[in-house]
């Protein structure tokens, strides 16, 4: 597709739009006065012409069908390469292995481009650890005990061994999940495995399907895995040991077979995923005791660090001890008389990081335009000539749009700072927070907390929670959750 300021030319419309993308995109072209030329139509598309819309819908369906056919061919080829050839198809090597070069790619075209095959080879440092895990598990040790023993012997966990690819993990100790993944990975028998996971496309919002889909990685049941028929790389354990481990895991209720399903909680948690333990910076888990909701951080059994880090064996926080102080803070911060002060503070806090000169100029232009637009609206209310004021508003909005475009190009999207008007609009979109929080349904309260971007950090030693509301900015407060605010 060729794009310029006045027109777009789609040389192959079935490659330009997928599914219903045309119907979602053409209103933007019409709004900005940009023409879309398609050779099959013989000129620009008329948004009001039903025949044109029908043609583009057909092209969208063709694109979707072609995408599905390509997806099927690729997956079929990958399954065959794994099953018959045992080819390594990419991804990070499992703990215990490294990658080695196996020569040029068998496809001549790819070999001419410098592509080479790679395969798994035992790592001198970590391969013995994998064998040790299987031996100890079959000897009767539990997963917790194995993790504690490895941590106590100062053996680096998988994320600590390969920090470059695991910056999002702490890497401080072995966890039970890391041991469990090793015990259920058939690659250690020397066979290649593919299709352990799949990507499902789910709606971003079931109430607004126009937002589209997002990809979510999910585990496939074991009968869907594709395992090579022959041994393709040096095994770390034999088939008999692996099958014994799977049988033992199954008896303990930890197997990875199709019969295993993640149990879904039936209890609601208002602060699900929002509370962190200050001692270890991990999310606290919800737990019901005697009908009351708690959040718990169980450190020693989970990560075997009882003697390495100053952390209580169990940290508990009762949900209703936090709800009232937090709601009181939110009600005060977002009350009508303090709303502007809160928005100003959130704007100032996010601008603590010094932007680049171009970004700073763009921010200044946006702020000036917002002030002008407010003055123009006041002039209209005072009885000024609507025609004259409308031209001023159009010029100012165009200038603001250019400044926003400059800001997008000078800052990455995740670092872009929001203007005071944008923050105010987001806060107003939340509705009357005080009304929502007062005697609200737990699901409603959880939605408000989620939209505010709350992050709650619990300090067990002082029994306080540090609360941050994040609307692309941060504003914090410390509240006491035991014995008052």
Secondary structure as a PSIPRED ss2 file (coil, helix, strand):
# PSIPRED VFORMAT (PSIPRED V4.0)

   1 X C   1.000  0.000  0.000
   2 X E   0.000  0.000  1.000
   3 X E   0.000  0.000  1.000
   4 X C   1.000  0.000  0.000
   5 X C   1.000  0.000  0.000
   6 X C   1.000  0.000  0.000
   7 X E   0.000  0.000  1.000
   8 X E   0.000  0.000  1.000
   9 X E   0.000  0.000  1.000
  10 X E   0.000  0.000  1.000
  11 X C   1.000  0.000  0.000
  12 X C   1.000  0.000  0.000
  13 X H   0.000  1.000  0.000
  14 X H   0.000  1.000  0.000
  15 X H   0.000  1.000  0.000
  16 X H   0.000  1.000  0.000
  17 X C   1.000  0.000  0.000
  18 X C   1.000  0.000  0.000
  19 X C   1.000  0.000  0.000
  20 X C   1.000  0.000  0.000
  21 X H   0.000  1.000  0.000
  22 X H   0.000  1.000  0.000
  23 X H   0.000  1.000  0.000
  24 X H   0.000  1.000  0.000
  25 X H   0.000  1.000  0.000
  26 X H   0.000  1.000  0.000
  27 X H   0.000  1.000  0.000
  28 X H   0.000  1.000  0.000
  29 X H   0.000  1.000  0.000
  30 X H   0.000  1.000  0.000
  31 X H   0.000  1.000  0.000
  32 X H   0.000  1.000  0.000
  33 X C   1.000  0.000  0.000
  34 X C   1.000  0.000  0.000
  35 X E   0.000  0.000  1.000
  36 X E   0.000  0.000  1.000
  37 X E   0.000  0.000  1.000
  38 X E   0.000  0.000  1.000
  39 X C   1.000  0.000  0.000
  40 X C   1.000  0.000  0.000
  41 X C   1.000  0.000  0.000
  42 X C   1.000  0.000  0.000
  43 X E   0.000  0.000  1.000
  44 X E   0.000  0.000  1.000
  45 X C   1.000  0.000  0.000
  46 X C   1.000  0.000  0.000
  47 X C   1.000  0.000  0.000
  48 X C   1.000  0.000  0.000
  49 X C   1.000  0.000  0.000
  50 X H   0.000  1.000  0.000
  51 X H   0.000  1.000  0.000
  52 X H   0.000  1.000  0.000
  53 X H   0.000  1.000  0.000
  54 X H   0.000  1.000  0.000
  55 X H   0.000  1.000  0.000
  56 X H   0.000  1.000  0.000
  57 X H   0.000  1.000  0.000
  58 X H   0.000  1.000  0.000
  59 X H   0.000  1.000  0.000
  60 X H   0.000  1.000  0.000
  61 X H   0.000  1.000  0.000
  62 X H   0.000  1.000  0.000
  63 X H   0.000  1.000  0.000
  64 X H   0.000  1.000  0.000
  65 X H   0.000  1.000  0.000
  66 X H   0.000  1.000  0.000
  67 X H   0.000  1.000  0.000
  68 X H   0.000  1.000  0.000
  69 X H   0.000  1.000  0.000
  70 X H   0.000  1.000  0.000
  71 X H   0.000  1.000  0.000
  72 X H   0.000  1.000  0.000
  73 X H   0.000  1.000  0.000
  74 X H   0.000  1.000  0.000
  75 X H   0.000  1.000  0.000
  76 X H   0.000  1.000  0.000
  77 X H   0.000  1.000  0.000
  78 X H   0.000  1.000  0.000
  79 X H   0.000  1.000  0.000
  80 X H   0.000  1.000  0.000
  81 X H   0.000  1.000  0.000
  82 X H   0.000  1.000  0.000
  83 X H   0.000  1.000  0.000
  84 X H   0.000  1.000  0.000
  85 X H   0.000  1.000  0.000
  86 X C   1.000  0.000  0.000
  87 X C   1.000  0.000  0.000
  88 X C   1.000  0.000  0.000
  89 X C   1.000  0.000  0.000
  90 X C   1.000  0.000  0.000
  91 X C   1.000  0.000  0.000
  92 X C   1.000  0.000  0.000
  93 X C   1.000  0.000  0.000
  94 X C   1.000  0.000  0.000
  95 X C   1.000  0.000  0.000
  96 X C   1.000  0.000  0.000
  97 X E   0.000  0.000  1.000
  98 X E   0.000  0.000  1.000
  99 X E   0.000  0.000  1.000
 100 X E   0.000  0.000  1.000
 101 X E   0.000  0.000  1.000
 102 X E   0.000  0.000  1.000
 103 X E   0.000  0.000  1.000
 104 X E   0.000  0.000  1.000
 105 X C   1.000  0.000  0.000
 106 X C   1.000  0.000  0.000
 107 X C   1.000  0.000  0.000
 108 X H   0.000  1.000  0.000
 109 X H   0.000  1.000  0.000
 110 X H   0.000  1.000  0.000
 111 X H   0.000  1.000  0.000
 112 X H   0.000  1.000  0.000
 113 X C   1.000  0.000  0.000
 114 X C   1.000  0.000  0.000
 115 X C   1.000  0.000  0.000
 116 X E   0.000  0.000  1.000
 117 X E   0.000  0.000  1.000
 118 X E   0.000  0.000  1.000
 119 X E   0.000  0.000  1.000
 120 X E   0.000  0.000  1.000
 121 X E   0.000  0.000  1.000
 122 X E   0.000  0.000  1.000
 123 X C   1.000  0.000  0.000
 124 X C   1.000  0.000  0.000
 125 X C   1.000  0.000  0.000
 126 X C   1.000  0.000  0.000
 127 X H   0.000  1.000  0.000
 128 X H   0.000  1.000  0.000
 129 X H   0.000  1.000  0.000
 130 X H   0.000  1.000  0.000
 131 X H   0.000  1.000  0.000
 132 X H   0.000  1.000  0.000
 133 X H   0.000  1.000  0.000
 134 X H   0.000  1.000  0.000
 135 X H   0.000  1.000  0.000
 136 X H   0.000  1.000  0.000
 137 X H   0.000  1.000  0.000
 138 X H   0.000  1.000  0.000
 139 X C   1.000  0.000  0.000
 140 X C   1.000  0.000  0.000
 141 X C   1.000  0.000  0.000
 142 X C   1.000  0.000  0.000
 143 X H   0.000  1.000  0.000
 144 X H   0.000  1.000  0.000
 145 X H   0.000  1.000  0.000
 146 X H   0.000  1.000  0.000
 147 X H   0.000  1.000  0.000
 148 X H   0.000  1.000  0.000
 149 X H   0.000  1.000  0.000
 150 X H   0.000  1.000  0.000
 151 X H   0.000  1.000  0.000
 152 X H   0.000  1.000  0.000
 153 X C   1.000  0.000  0.000
 154 X C   1.000  0.000  0.000
 155 X C   1.000  0.000  0.000
 156 X C   1.000  0.000  0.000
 157 X C   1.000  0.000  0.000
 158 X H   0.000  1.000  0.000
 159 X H   0.000  1.000  0.000
 160 X H   0.000  1.000  0.000
 161 X H   0.000  1.000  0.000
 162 X C   1.000  0.000  0.000
 163 X H   0.000  1.000  0.000
 164 X H   0.000  1.000  0.000
 165 X H   0.000  1.000  0.000
 166 X C   1.000  0.000  0.000
 167 X C   1.000  0.000  0.000
 168 X C   1.000  0.000  0.000
 169 X C   1.000  0.000  0.000
 170 X C   1.000  0.000  0.000
 171 X C   1.000  0.000  0.000
 172 X C   1.000  0.000  0.000
 173 X C   1.000  0.000  0.000
 174 X C   1.000  0.000  0.000
 175 X C   1.000  0.000  0.000
 176 X H   0.000  1.000  0.000
 177 X H   0.000  1.000  0.000
 178 X H   0.000  1.000  0.000
 179 X H   0.000  1.000  0.000
 180 X H   0.000  1.000  0.000
 181 X H   0.000  1.000  0.000
 182 X H   0.000  1.000  0.000
 183 X H   0.000  1.000  0.000
 184 X C   1.000  0.000  0.000
 185 X C   1.000  0.000  0.000
 186 X H   0.000  1.000  0.000
 187 X H   0.000  1.000  0.000
 188 X H   0.000  1.000  0.000
 189 X H   0.000  1.000  0.000
 190 X C   1.000  0.000  0.000
 191 X C   1.000  0.000  0.000
 192 X C   1.000  0.000  0.000
 193 X E   0.000  0.000  1.000
 194 X E   0.000  0.000  1.000
 195 X C   1.000  0.000  0.000
 196 X C   1.000  0.000  0.000
 197 X E   0.000  0.000  1.000
 198 X E   0.000  0.000  1.000
 199 X E   0.000  0.000  1.000
 200 X E   0.000  0.000  1.000
 201 X E   0.000  0.000  1.000
 202 X E   0.000  0.000  1.000
 203 X E   0.000  0.000  1.000
 204 X C   1.000  0.000  0.000
 205 X C   1.000  0.000  0.000
 206 X C   1.000  0.000  0.000
 207 X C   1.000  0.000  0.000
 208 X C   1.000  0.000  0.000
 209 X H   0.000  1.000  0.000
 210 X H   0.000  1.000  0.000
 211 X H   0.000  1.000  0.000
 212 X C   1.000  0.000  0.000
 213 X E   0.000  0.000  1.000
 214 X E   0.000  0.000  1.000
 215 X E   0.000  0.000  1.000
 216 X E   0.000  0.000  1.000
 217 X E   0.000  0.000  1.000
 218 X E   0.000  0.000  1.000
 219 X E   0.000  0.000  1.000
 220 X C   1.000  0.000  0.000
 221 X C   1.000  0.000  0.000
 222 X H   0.000  1.000  0.000
 223 X H   0.000  1.000  0.000
 224 X H   0.000  1.000  0.000
 225 X C   1.000  0.000  0.000
 226 X E   0.000  0.000  1.000
 227 X E   0.000  0.000  1.000
 228 X C   1.000  0.000  0.000
 229 X C   1.000  0.000  0.000
 230 X C   1.000  0.000  0.000
 231 X C   1.000  0.000  0.000
 232 X C   1.000  0.000  0.000
 233 X C   1.000  0.000  0.000
 234 X C   1.000  0.000  0.000
 235 X C   1.000  0.000  0.000
 236 X C   1.000  0.000  0.000
 237 X C   1.000  0.000  0.000
 238 X C   1.000  0.000  0.000
 239 X H   0.000  1.000  0.000
 240 X H   0.000  1.000  0.000
 241 X H   0.000  1.000  0.000
 242 X H   0.000  1.000  0.000
 243 X H   0.000  1.000  0.000
 244 X H   0.000  1.000  0.000
 245 X H   0.000  1.000  0.000
 246 X H   0.000  1.000  0.000
 247 X H   0.000  1.000  0.000
 248 X H   0.000  1.000  0.000
 249 X H   0.000  1.000  0.000
 250 X H   0.000  1.000  0.000
 251 X H   0.000  1.000  0.000
 252 X C   1.000  0.000  0.000
 253 X C   1.000  0.000  0.000
 254 X C   1.000  0.000  0.000
 255 X C   1.000  0.000  0.000
 256 X C   1.000  0.000  0.000
 257 X C   1.000  0.000  0.000
 258 X C   1.000  0.000  0.000
 259 X C   1.000  0.000  0.000
 260 X C   1.000  0.000  0.000
 261 X C   1.000  0.000  0.000
 262 X C   1.000  0.000  0.000
 263 X C   1.000  0.000  0.000
 264 X C   1.000  0.000  0.000
 265 X C   1.000  0.000  0.000
 266 X C   1.000  0.000  0.000
 267 X C   1.000  0.000  0.000
 268 X C   1.000  0.000  0.000
 269 X C   1.000  0.000  0.000
 270 X C   1.000  0.000  0.000
 271 X C   1.000  0.000  0.000
 272 X C   1.000  0.000  0.000
 273 X C   1.000  0.000  0.000
 274 X C   1.000  0.000  0.000
 275 X E   0.000  0.000  1.000
 276 X E   0.000  0.000  1.000
 277 X E   0.000  0.000  1.000
 278 X C   1.000  0.000  0.000
 279 X C   1.000  0.000  0.000
 280 X C   1.000  0.000  0.000
 281 X C   1.000  0.000  0.000
 282 X C   1.000  0.000  0.000
 283 X E   0.000  0.000  1.000
 284 X C   1.000  0.000  0.000
 285 X E   0.000  0.000  1.000
 286 X E   0.000  0.000  1.000
 287 X E   0.000  0.000  1.000
 288 X E   0.000  0.000  1.000
 289 X E   0.000  0.000  1.000
 290 X C   1.000  0.000  0.000
 291 X C   1.000  0.000  0.000
 292 X E   0.000  0.000  1.000
 293 X E   0.000  0.000  1.000
 294 X E   0.000  0.000  1.000
 295 X E   0.000  0.000  1.000
 296 X E   0.000  0.000  1.000
 297 X E   0.000  0.000  1.000
 298 X E   0.000  0.000  1.000
 299 X C   1.000  0.000  0.000
 300 X H   0.000  1.000  0.000
 301 X H   0.000  1.000  0.000
 302 X H   0.000  1.000  0.000
 303 X H   0.000  1.000  0.000
 304 X C   1.000  0.000  0.000
 305 X C   1.000  0.000  0.000
 306 X C   1.000  0.000  0.000
 307 X C   1.000  0.000  0.000
 308 X C   1.000  0.000  0.000
 309 X C   1.000  0.000  0.000
 310 X C   1.000  0.000  0.000
 311 X C   1.000  0.000  0.000
 312 X C   1.000  0.000  0.000
 313 X C   1.000  0.000  0.000
 314 X E   0.000  0.000  1.000
 315 X E   0.000  0.000  1.000
 316 X E   0.000  0.000  1.000
 317 X E   0.000  0.000  1.000
 318 X E   0.000  0.000  1.000
 319 X H   0.000  1.000  0.000
 320 X H   0.000  1.000  0.000
 321 X H   0.000  1.000  0.000
 322 X H   0.000  1.000  0.000
 323 X H   0.000  1.000  0.000
 324 X H   0.000  1.000  0.000
 325 X H   0.000  1.000  0.000
 326 X H   0.000  1.000  0.000
 327 X H   0.000  1.000  0.000
 328 X H   0.000  1.000  0.000
 329 X H   0.000  1.000  0.000
 330 X H   0.000  1.000  0.000
 331 X H   0.000  1.000  0.000
 332 X H   0.000  1.000  0.000
 333 X H   0.000  1.000  0.000
 334 X C   1.000  0.000  0.000
 335 X C   1.000  0.000  0.000
 336 X C   1.000  0.000  0.000
 337 X C   1.000  0.000  0.000
 338 X C   1.000  0.000  0.000
 339 X H   0.000  1.000  0.000
 340 X H   0.000  1.000  0.000
 341 X H   0.000  1.000  0.000
 342 X H   0.000  1.000  0.000
 343 X H   0.000  1.000  0.000
 344 X H   0.000  1.000  0.000
 345 X H   0.000  1.000  0.000
 346 X H   0.000  1.000  0.000
 347 X H   0.000  1.000  0.000
 348 X H   0.000  1.000  0.000
 349 X H   0.000  1.000  0.000
 350 X H   0.000  1.000  0.000
 351 X C   1.000  0.000  0.000
 352 X C   1.000  0.000  0.000
 353 X C   1.000  0.000  0.000
 354 X C   1.000  0.000  0.000
 355 X C   1.000  0.000  0.000
 356 X C   1.000  0.000  0.000
 357 X H   0.000  1.000  0.000
 358 X H   0.000  1.000  0.000
 359 X H   0.000  1.000  0.000
 360 X H   0.000  1.000  0.000
 361 X H   0.000  1.000  0.000
 362 X H   0.000  1.000  0.000
 363 X H   0.000  1.000  0.000
 364 X H   0.000  1.000  0.000
 365 X H   0.000  1.000  0.000
 366 X H   0.000  1.000  0.000
 367 X H   0.000  1.000  0.000
 368 X H   0.000  1.000  0.000
 369 X H   0.000  1.000  0.000
 370 X H   0.000  1.000  0.000
 371 X H   0.000  1.000  0.000
 372 X H   0.000  1.000  0.000
 373 X H   0.000  1.000  0.000
 374 X H   0.000  1.000  0.000
 375 X H   0.000  1.000  0.000
 376 X H   0.000  1.000  0.000
 377 X H   0.000  1.000  0.000
 378 X H   0.000  1.000  0.000
 379 X H   0.000  1.000  0.000
 380 X H   0.000  1.000  0.000
 381 X H   0.000  1.000  0.000
 382 X C   1.000  0.000  0.000
 383 X C   1.000  0.000  0.000
 384 X C   1.000  0.000  0.000
 385 X C   1.000  0.000  0.000
 386 X H   0.000  1.000  0.000
 387 X H   0.000  1.000  0.000
 388 X H   0.000  1.000  0.000
 389 X H   0.000  1.000  0.000
 390 X H   0.000  1.000  0.000
 391 X H   0.000  1.000  0.000
 392 X H   0.000  1.000  0.000
 393 X H   0.000  1.000  0.000
 394 X H   0.000  1.000  0.000
 395 X H   0.000  1.000  0.000
 396 X H   0.000  1.000  0.000
 397 X H   0.000  1.000  0.000
 398 X H   0.000  1.000  0.000
 399 X H   0.000  1.000  0.000
 400 X H   0.000  1.000  0.000
 401 X H   0.000  1.000  0.000
 402 X H   0.000  1.000  0.000
 403 X H   0.000  1.000  0.000
 404 X H   0.000  1.000  0.000
 405 X H   0.000  1.000  0.000
 406 X H   0.000  1.000  0.000
 407 X H   0.000  1.000  0.000
 408 X H   0.000  1.000  0.000
 409 X H   0.000  1.000  0.000
 410 X H   0.000  1.000  0.000
 411 X C   1.000  0.000  0.000
 412 X C   1.000  0.000  0.000
 413 X H   0.000  1.000  0.000
 414 X H   0.000  1.000  0.000
 415 X H   0.000  1.000  0.000
 416 X C   1.000  0.000  0.000
 417 X C   1.000  0.000  0.000
 418 X C   1.000  0.000  0.000
 419 X C   1.000  0.000  0.000
 420 X H   0.000  1.000  0.000
 421 X H   0.000  1.000  0.000
 422 X H   0.000  1.000  0.000
 423 X H   0.000  1.000  0.000
 424 X H   0.000  1.000  0.000
 425 X H   0.000  1.000  0.000
 426 X H   0.000  1.000  0.000
 427 X H   0.000  1.000  0.000
 428 X H   0.000  1.000  0.000
 429 X H   0.000  1.000  0.000
 430 X C   1.000  0.000  0.000
 431 X C   1.000  0.000  0.000
 432 X C   1.000  0.000  0.000
 433 X H   0.000  1.000  0.000
 434 X H   0.000  1.000  0.000
 435 X H   0.000  1.000  0.000
 436 X H   0.000  1.000  0.000
 437 X H   0.000  1.000  0.000
 438 X C   1.000  0.000  0.000
 439 X C   1.000  0.000  0.000
 440 X C   1.000  0.000  0.000
 441 X C   1.000  0.000  0.000
 442 X H   0.000  1.000  0.000
 443 X H   0.000  1.000  0.000
 444 X H   0.000  1.000  0.000
 445 X H   0.000  1.000  0.000
 446 X H   0.000  1.000  0.000
 447 X H   0.000  1.000  0.000
 448 X H   0.000  1.000  0.000
 449 X H   0.000  1.000  0.000
 450 X H   0.000  1.000  0.000
 451 X H   0.000  1.000  0.000
 452 X C   1.000  0.000  0.000
 453 X C   1.000  0.000  0.000
 454 X C   1.000  0.000  0.000
 455 X E   0.000  0.000  1.000
 456 X E   0.000  0.000  1.000
 457 X E   0.000  0.000  1.000
 458 X E   0.000  0.000  1.000
 459 X E   0.000  0.000  1.000
 460 X C   1.000  0.000  0.000
 461 X C   1.000  0.000  0.000
 462 X C   1.000  0.000  0.000
 463 X C   1.000  0.000  0.000
 464 X E   0.000  0.000  1.000
 465 X E   0.000  0.000  1.000
 466 X E   0.000  0.000  1.000
 467 X E   0.000  0.000  1.000
 468 X E   0.000  0.000  1.000
 469 X E   0.000  0.000  1.000
 470 X C   1.000  0.000  0.000
 471 X C   1.000  0.000  0.000
 472 X C   1.000  0.000  0.000
 473 X C   1.000  0.000  0.000
 474 X C   1.000  0.000  0.000
 475 X E   0.000  0.000  1.000
 476 X E   0.000  0.000  1.000
 477 X E   0.000  0.000  1.000
 478 X E   0.000  0.000  1.000
 479 X E   0.000  0.000  1.000
 480 X E   0.000  0.000  1.000
 481 X C   1.000  0.000  0.000
 482 X C   1.000  0.000  0.000
 483 X C   1.000  0.000  0.000
 484 X C   1.000  0.000  0.000
 485 X C   1.000  0.000  0.000
